[in-house]
Amino acid sequence: MFIKPYIKYCKTTKTRYTIYRLCESYRNGTSVLHRMIVGLGRLDELPTVEQKKLLGVCIEALIKNGGNTLALNIVDTKIEELARYFYQEVRKKNRYDLKHNNSLEQETVYINTLKNKDVREIGAEWLCLQAIRQLGINNLLRNKQWSDDKINLALTHIISRAVYPASELKTVSWIKENSSVCELTGFDKSKITKDLLYGTSKGLYKIKEPLEQYLSKQTNELFDLQDTIILYDLTNTYFEGQMNQSEIARFGRSKEKRSDAKLIVLAVVVNQEGFLKYSNIFEGNTADNTTLENMIDNLSSHTSVQERKPIVVMDAGIATDDNIKLLRAKGYDYLCVSRSNLKAYEADTSCVPVMIKDKKLQPIELLKVRVENDSDHYLWVKSHAKALKEKSMNRLFAERFEQGLNQIKAGVSTKGGTKKLAKVWERIGRLKEKYPSIHKHYDIKVEHKNEIVSQIEWKLNEYTELNDKAGIYFLRTSLNEQDEQTLWTIYNTIREIEYTFRVLKTDLDLRPIYHKTDEAAMAHLHLGILAYWVVNTIRHQLKQKGIHSDWREIVRIMNTQKIVTTSVVNIKEETISIRQCTVPNQSVKQIYQTLNYKAAPFVRKKSVVPPNINLKKSIPESQIIMDG
């Protein structure tokens, strides 16, 4: 079957236009004729020739398989909709001898020839592909004039990053040996190379801005989100390499304690549902509190709020006085942890303490307080679980501080140990620097003669003041109308950005970075962010229905669904091969049903190969004689 164009002339407008028909060829004696199966109209919805050809392939697959099978390389929902529509038209008009689902195909086969081969994972890949279609990433790339082959490769790479985050070299092996992702996207897996994947990542990074803006607004429309609260935070990841020629890799404070490696800083803005709004990459030594202005300037183009600007929630590291003034000047409300422990404050007489419980049912006390000569509003928070933890840490610090003092004291009385007064005080100073919160509760006396230390003694004062403050901190906000519990709920949305970083760094393998150039490193981070869009689209819909599994668990569950080719020889010596997906187990079926996704990309694909005819060649008489 094929799609054939016909030129038509409109007498009214005096213009020519093209219509299309699905046709098939048949032989009549010595002539080859064409027969129309169904008219397709102008097909204005499909602007490219490749899309029209793909529509014909899909309609043919539906016709020949009773409406169950679509071509595997369908990544355009519009093509799928049109294919199913025209298939129904063929059925209504009885234009073809259709196969029906209720017809049973019977074959007599040799059971000992039954084989299963080419078994591959398909569940997680098929889940991600449907999420990509839901987001419309393929449509955006097509609008950017990307070819179908290039789009299929990009989708293959994004799905691979989400399901099997690894280096490009390992990804190539996974695609060729384990996964059916190319079978789903339609890209020829024999052409996959690590260099091709590198190039795709860089190509996606070049359209980072339009991609982020599109996906930000698309998720808001899909899930009816308002962006009333946004969360801002930064993290860093380190390089495994020297990066001597890099302009962005710098030594800085590593959150993974990798002081030996250069860093790069990733800043992200997410809404309270965990969807990214904006991301940026900074030099590795960039301080957290210097990045807010850049984020604010780019935020309006990435959010859907028009009438009222969203509330900015951030941690204490970003909430400097200068950044607070910046947010006020830009007209944003904010909520953050106060950078300093307030001393001169008084309870709001119009409020009473509120007792709530966190997710672990631990009690938390909330109380609005006032600070003189400060226009901001403060919420006094006391967490009993946090207090127990801090008291335990205080005891541990005290024990370790005393262990350090004992080691210094032992050096004074040991031959070859440190005895000089200046050196002893230097060791004590380093110990105090290591335990800043606890050393001030100790009185340390050093006895010496002629600058040689003879004895060290210390006395622990009661650090009741420190324990009294344990578990207490303050939230700072510009909001004055919300009650205590509402403020607490808004602040706790910051847990979502913590989970975002955990998924990016761990589940999607953004840490560490092995690339050697800035361009490749930034493309690597951007690919992980694109994969996160897919992951969060799936997880958000599952969480709405009460399924809170993390991404690794979802991938593990979905990988139980495979695709396999089963072959068997019938009595005609024909080899019948059937390619189909395994029946999803209950957990996989529940995920598909919750997301309203299809359980398989197709029902089955059948092929019949005729027997090999091996005719015995006649043996020359000379060879018979020579062979004796």
LINWO-V969335 format. One line per field, one symbol per residue. phi: phi as a letter, one per 30 degrees, with the letter a starting at -180 (. if undefined). A space follows every 10 residues. Layout:
phi->???
This chain:
phi->.accdbdcbc ddchbcbccb bdbbcbcbic ccccbdcadc idhddcdcdd dddddddddd ddddbiiccc ddcdbcdddd dddddddddd ddchcadddc dddcccbcbd ddcdbcbhdb dbdddddddd dddddidddd ddddiddddd dddddedddd ddcbdadddd deddddcccc dddddjdddd ddbddddedd edddddcedd dddddddddd ddchcchdbb cbabbbbccc ldhdcdccdb dadddcicdd cdbbcccbcb ddcjddcaba bbddcddedc cddddddcdd dcccdcdbdd dccbcddcdd dddddddddd icdbbadddb ddccbbdddd bbeccbbddc iddbcbadbc bdibddcbcd bbcddddddd dddddddddd dddddddddd ddccdiddbd eddddddddd ddddbddcdd cccccbcabh icdcabbbbd ddcddddddd icabccacdb cddddddddd ddddddddde dddddcdchd bdccdcbddd dddddddddd ddeddddddd ddddciccdd dddddedddd ccbbccbacc ddidcccbca dddddddddd dedddicdda dadabcbbcd ddccddddce dddddddi
